[in-house]
Amino acid sequence: MEKYWNIVQYSFSGYWNYLVSEITNPGLNNYFYWLLGLSLLVWALEVLIPWRKTQSIVRRDFWLDAFYMFFNFFLFSLIGYNALSNVGVELFNDFLGWFGIENLVALEIGTWPGWLQLLTLFIIADFIQWNVHRMLHRVPWLWEYHKLHHSVKEMGFAAHLRFHWMETIIYKSIQYIPLTMIGFGIQDFFLVHIITLLIGHLNHANLNWNYGYLKYILNNPRMHIWHHAKNLPQSYPYGANYGISLSLWDYLFGTVHLPSSGRDVELGFEQDEQYPSTFIKQVLYPFRRKRS
């Protein structure tokens, strides 16, 4: 138990030092300023070439979504997720040790060219996330967490990171083993994470983009807005267009829905007028919902 307690203590102090360093030391490997810079870039595009021209520059819930961006990226890790994650990894490794297993690497790709390693990570991680995203819509108790992301009523870049903190735990837990089995470590995620951050911001942005023929590979604003549509045909009872970065999976598995441009489609979900509008009430909503 002492080992785990030491991990918890180190996790809190270590992440605090990391966060202070991120803020006070701008650099090319700095998540904080990449998040800030890419957010300002995509926001500027929304201002210069908006798709919905009547939508305010500071749209509905803009500041709430901006807070979610920094909460889900940094504050959540600071107040406990980093410690929970590190303890979970150590417990899992100890569990494997009982069976004499030192690691789960089944495919060592460290000798591959760097670009191929990153491309492999990007594709595999995105496919896993696509499947998790489908689960969030299909499994009732998971949907209660995912409703938060779909409570957006006006789309903009910051809506990308309006999601419940439980989604971080769900996504990361499911991704951990398959990515570990092909020899990826946390250091491999930085560039991929920056790319997915930019694509995610653009997907939610007030931009009339679909990338031409690349729309069959990359998710885009005109495709993703239909994922947030409040009313879909009965043939899509659990939603459509689940792609995170890649639209490819939706085209391959028949979950595409693009009846029109979607510029003015109503966003949300059934009875979303009863959904809470403040941060605290939103993050508590799934737990209160379960009790009721």
C-alpha positions in Angstrom: 0.0 0.0 0.0 2.9 2.3 0.7 4.0 2.0 -2.9 0.6 3.2 -4.2 0.4 6.0 -1.7 3.8 7.2 -2.8 2.6 7.1 -6.4 -0.4 9.2 -5.5 1.7 11.8 -3.7 4.2 12.0 -6.5 1.4 12.2 -9.1 -0.1 15.3 -7.5 3.2 17.1 -6.9 4.6 16.0 -10.3 1.5 17.1 -12.3 1.4 20.5 -10.4 5.1 21.0 -11.3 4.4 20.0 -14.9 1.4 22.4 -15.2 3.4 25.3 -13.8 6.2 24.5 -16.2 3.8 24.3 -19.1 2.4 27.8 -18.3 5.7 29.5 -17.6 7.8 27.9 -20.3 6.3 28.2 -23.8 7.8 25.8 -26.3 7.2 23.5 -29.2 6.3 20.5 -26.9 3.9 22.5 -24.8 0.3 21.3 -24.7 -1.0 24.4 -23.0 0.1 26.9 -25.6 -0.7 24.5 -28.5 -4.3 24.4 -27.1 -4.4 28.1 -26.7 -2.8 28.8 -30.1 -4.9 26.4 -32.1 -8.1 27.6 -30.4 -7.3 31.2 -31.3 -6.5 30.2 -34.9 -9.8 28.3 -35.4 -11.7 31.0 -33.6 -10.2 33.6 -36.0 -11.3 31.5 -39.0 -14.9 31.4 -37.5 -14.7 35.2 -37.3 -13.3 35.7 -40.8 -15.3 33.1 -42.8 -18.3 32.0 -40.7 -20.7 29.4 -42.0 -23.7 30.6 -40.0 -23.3 34.4 -40.4 -26.0 35.3 -37.9 -24.3 33.3 -35.1 -22.5 35.6 -32.6 -18.7 35.5 -32.5 -19.1 34.9 -28.7 -21.8 32.3 -29.2 -24.1 30.7 -26.7 -22.2 29.0 -23.9 -18.8 30.1 -25.4 -17.2 30.8 -22.0 -18.6 27.6 -20.5 -17.1 25.6 -23.3 -13.8 27.5 -23.0 -13.7 26.5 -19.3 -14.4 22.8 -20.3 -11.4 23.0 -22.6 -9.0 23.8 -19.8 -10.7 21.7 -17.2 -10.7 18.5 -19.3 -7.1 19.1 -20.5 -5.4 20.2 -17.3 -7.5 20.7 -14.2 -9.1 17.3 -14.2 -5.6 15.7 -14.2 -4.5 18.1 -11.4 -7.4 17.2 -9.1 -7.1 13.5 -9.4 -7.0 11.8 -12.8 -3.2 11.8 -13.1 -2.9 10.0 -9.7 -5.8 7.6 -10.5 -4.2 6.8 -13.9 -0.7 6.2 -12.5 -2.1 3.9 -9.7 -4.2 2.1 -12.3 -1.2 1.4 -14.5 0.8 0.2 -11.6 -2.0 -2.1 -10.4 -2.3 -3.5 -13.9 1.4 -4.2 -14.1 1.4 -5.9 -10.7 -1.5 -8.0 -11.8 0.4 -9.1 -14.9 3.4 -9.8 -12.7 1.4 -12.5 -10.7 1.3 -14.5 -14.0 5.0 -13.8 -14.8 4.1 -11.3 -17.6 6.5 -8.4 -17.8 4.7 -6.5 -20.6 2.0 -6.9 -23.2 3.9 -5.9 -26.3 2.8 -8.3 -29.0 4.1 -6.3 -32.0 7.3 -4.2 -31.6 7.2 -1.4 -34.1 10.1 0.6 -32.7 12.2 -0.3 -35.8 9.7 1.1 -38.2 10.2 4.6 -39.7 9.0 7.3 -37.4 6.3 8.6 -39.7 4.9 5.0 -40.1 4.8 4.6 -36.3 2.9 7.8 -35.9 0.5 7.0 -38.7 -0.1 3.6 -37.3 -0.8 5.1 -33.8 -3.1 7.7 -35.4 -5.2 5.2 -37.3 -5.4 2.5 -34.6 -6.2 5.1 -31.8 -8.9 6.7 -34.0 -10.5 3.4 -34.8 -10.7 2.5 -31.1 -12.1 5.9 -30.3 -14.7 5.5 -33.1 -15.9 2.3 -31.5 -15.9 3.8 -28.0 -17.9 6.8 -29.4 -20.5 4.4 -30.8 -20.7 2.7 -27.3 -21.4 6.1 -25.7 -24.5 6.4 -27.9 -25.7 2.9 -27.7 -25.2 2.0 -24.0 -27.8 3.8 -21.9 -25.6 4.5 -18.8 -22.7 5.7 -21.0 -25.1 8.0 -23.0 -25.9 9.8 -19.7 -22.3 11.0 -19.6 -22.2 11.7 -23.3 -25.3 13.9 -23.2 -23.1 16.7 -21.9 -21.3 16.9 -25.2 -24.6 16.9 -27.1 -26.1 19.7 -25.0 -24.4 22.2 -27.3 -27.0 24.3 -29.0 -24.8 26.5 -31.1 -21.7 24.9 -32.7 -18.2 26.4 -32.3 -14.7 25.2 -32.0 -14.7 25.1 -28.1 -17.6 22.7 -28.2 -15.0 20.1 -29.1 -13.9 19.7 -25.5 -17.2 20.1 -23.8 -17.5 16.6 -22.4 -17.9 14.8 -19.1 -14.7 13.9 -17.3 -15.9 10.2 -17.1 -15.4 10.1 -20.9 -11.6 10.6 -20.4 -11.6 7.6 -18.1 -13.6 5.5 -20.5 -11.6 6.3 -23.6 -8.2 6.0 -22.0 -9.0 2.8 -20.2 -10.2 1.1 -23.3 -7.3 2.4 -25.4 -4.6 1.5 -23.0 -4.2 -2.3 -23.6 -4.4 -2.4 -27.4 -1.9 0.5 -27.8 0.4 -1.0 -25.2 0.4 -4.3 -27.1 2.0 -2.6 -30.1 4.7 -0.9 -28.1 3.4 2.7 -27.9 4.3 4.8 -24.9 2.9 8.2 -23.8 5.8 10.0 -25.4 4.5 8.9 -28.8 1.2 10.7 -28.4 2.3 14.3 -28.5 2.2 15.0 -32.3 -0.8 12.7 -32.9 -2.6 14.5 -30.0 -1.9 17.9 -31.6 -3.2 16.8 -35.0 -6.4 15.3 -33.5 -6.9 18.5 -31.4 -6.8 20.6 -34.6 -9.1 18.3 -36.5 -11.5 18.2 -33.5 -11.6 22.0 -33.3 -12.3 22.3 -37.0 -15.0 19.6 -36.8 -17.0 21.7 -34.3 -16.2 25.1 -35.8 -18.6 27.4 -37.6 -17.0 26.7 -40.9 -18.4 25.6 -44.3 -15.7 23.0 -45.0 -15.9 19.4 -46.1 -12.4 19.1 -47.8 -13.7 17.9 -51.1 -12.7 14.3 -51.9 -10.8 14.1 -48.6 -14.2 14.1 -46.9 -14.2 10.3 -47.3 -11.2 10.1 -45.1 -11.3 13.1 -42.8 -14.1 14.2 -40.5 -15.2 17.8 -41.2 -17.6 20.5 -40.0 -20.3 19.7 -42.5 -20.3 16.1 -41.6 -20.0 16.4 -37.8 -22.8 18.9 -37.4 -25.2 16.1 -38.4 -23.7 14.0 -35.5 -25.1 16.8 -33.2 -28.5 17.0 -35.0 -31.4 16.8 -32.6 -33.7 15.0 -35.0 -32.5 12.1 -37.1 -34.4 9.5 -39.1 -35.6 6.3 -37.3 -33.0 4.4 -39.3 -30.4 6.1 -37.1 -31.7 5.5 -33.6 -28.3 5.9 -32.0 -27.0 8.7 -34.1 -24.6 8.9 -37.1 -21.2 10.2 -38.2 -19.3 8.9 -35.2 -15.9 9.8 -36.6 -13.4 11.5 -34.3 -10.6 12.5 -36.7 -11.4 10.1 -39.6 -14.7 9.8 -41.4 -13.4 6.7 -43.1 -15.0 4.4 -40.5 -18.4 5.8 -41.0 -18.2 5.3 -44.7 -16.9 1.7 -44.3 -19.5 0.6 -41.7 -22.5 2.5 -43.1 -23.1 5.0 -40.3 -23.0 8.1 -42.5 -25.9 10.6 -42.6 -25.5 13.6 -44.8 -28.9 14.6 -46.2 -28.0 18.3 -46.8 -25.4 20.9 -45.7 -26.8 21.0 -42.2 -25.9 24.6 -41.7 -29.1 25.5 -39.8 -30.0 22.1 -38.4 -31.3 22.1 -34.8 -28.7 20.7 -32.4 -29.2 18.7 -29.1 -31.2 15.7 -28.0 -34.7 14.9 -27.0 -35.8 16.8 -24.0 -32.5 18.8 -23.8 -34.5 21.8 -22.5 -34.5 20.0 -19.2 -30.7 19.5 -19.2 -28.8 21.7 -16.7 -26.9 24.7 -17.9 -24.1 25.2 -15.4 -20.8 23.3 -15.0 -21.4 21.7 -11.6 -25.0 20.6 -12.4 -23.8 19.2 -15.7 -21.0 17.0 -14.3 -23.3 15.8 -11.5 -26.2 15.1 -13.8 -25.4 11.4 -14.7 -25.0 10.4 -11.0 -28.2 12.1 -10.0 -29.9 10.6 -13.0 -28.9 7.1 -11.9 -30.2 7.6 -8.4 -33.6 8.8 -9.7 
